Amino acid sequence: MYELIFSGQALHLVSALVIGGLIGAERSFSGRPAGFRTHVLVCVSSSLLMMISVYQAEWLGDLPVDMVRTDPTRMAQGIMTGIGFLGAGVIFKEGLTVRGLTTAASIWMTAAIGALLGIGFYGPALLASALTLLTLSVLRMLEDWIPRRHHAEHVLRFHRETVLPEQQVRDLLRQVGCRVLKVGYRLSTGGEFFEYTMVIRAMDRRSFQRLSRELLRKQEVVGFRLSPMVD
């Protein structure tokens, strides 16, 4: 009987290691900060914690049942709450760009799958794993085909005496397929330079390339920065 229980425990953990490794391998291949080992540890640890509830009769020993009251769902709730802090650690903001949201979601999903494996729900866990890998890999290609708006931070610098009028700048952006959403103004280096700081939008990412080529031709432009926003 003990050998049967031990083999079941091993199956929980090994399956968590394999599935967590598959999801983590995709994240590592994509160059994300939380990759192979992180997802393996999250999945195996979630499975371990759920096994505390599943095999509670083994560690409670001969205590009378009416003396001990346990709720396995509280363990799952605690796991998902704790994973929230880990997921927040891979999300960071760079300018107006927020990175790591998909990786945080994959960590959260990996923890949920690990919890299912910990209680022996292999069917739902395998299905969830397949859907997760499908979402992270195959649907990434589909996402590239979906029409969407592309945003970028745009900074234009001029000498104070040769600043292009704002309307002329807007016309240039419109010609290459970009639209200005927000614009700010700044004097820098003791008033020597004038800067437009903008958030711009385009339906085609190649519009940003066309914009950079046009700006390189402008003698009045001292410098510019064009930073597309990505998730």
Secondary structure, DSSP 8 states (H G I E B T S, - for coil): -HHHHHHHHHHHHHHHHHHHHHHHHHHHHTT-SS-HHHHHHHHHHHHHHHHHHHTHHHHHTT--GGG----HHHHHHHHHHHHHHHHHHT-EEETTEEE-HHHHHHHHHHHHHHHHHHTT-HHHHHHHHHHHHIIIIIHHHHHHHS---EEEEEEEEEEGGG---HHHHHHHHHHTTEEEEEEEEEEETTTTEEEEEEEEEESSTHHHHHHHHHHHH-TTEEEEEEEE---
